[in-house]
């Protein structure tokens, strides 16, 4: 198969490329080319900033793919432009969406947000309102795509190659005895390992599935367990603040449960491992 990955040069996008390469598929990466992907001659490359619509159109004018994976679409306008650019150029489009399309809650099912019925007056960006911007991107694909679209709503993705540094933030603070503020230690959150995230994209992309699907580990994790796992690894006690403190606010700091139901992923594709099976090793 002919595969295009918009992004694909780091984290689970890079793992996704590897899965397709291992299957003998022809992979093309489209990104700004400012990171060495390490694939050498095993992939084709298109160097382009995907926000440069005119250049995108020019670069892709005579090309087509079996599957396009879009890992760097964050708002309505970019998604709408993708629908125009890839019209007649792909048999399947896979959009990396996010758990942030949902509000906080427990056992959140895909039906909790329906892009077909979502309306808005103001277009948001990833900087102004990340969750709403991603909701609007799903709306754009739902309204304007002439090709089949799958939308994977990812939870927090963790792995050795995580560029966000959010887990490292906690490890460093506990090792260095620097304070941490968490609104609720009892809150449960969804997480998925980067290898399972790539596998979810691969399995959904190479299937006939369309529409939204939650992509996360089978079981959520209590933030207290995350902290205790780091404490036990480094034999250090976390300094946890009782009063709200923005300067020391954890990047995982949520005030109540925020985790997704994975019945659809498990029934249609596979059971992604919960953090209990990999978090300690990752730490």
Secondary structure, DSSP 8 states (H G I E B T S, - for coil): -EEEEES-SSHHHHHHHHHHHHTT-EEEEEE-S-S--S-GGGSEEEE--TT-HHHHHHHHTT--BSEEEESS--SHHHHHHHHHHTTTTBS-EEEEEEGGGS-SEEEE-GGG--TTT---SS---TTT-HHHHHHHHHHHHHHH-SS-EEEEEE-EEE-TT-TT-HHHHHHHHHHTT--EE-S-TT-EE-EEEHHHHHHHHHHHHTSS--EEEEES-SS-EEHHHHHHHHHHHHT----EESS--GGGB-TT--SS-EEE--HHHHHHT-----GGGTHHHH-
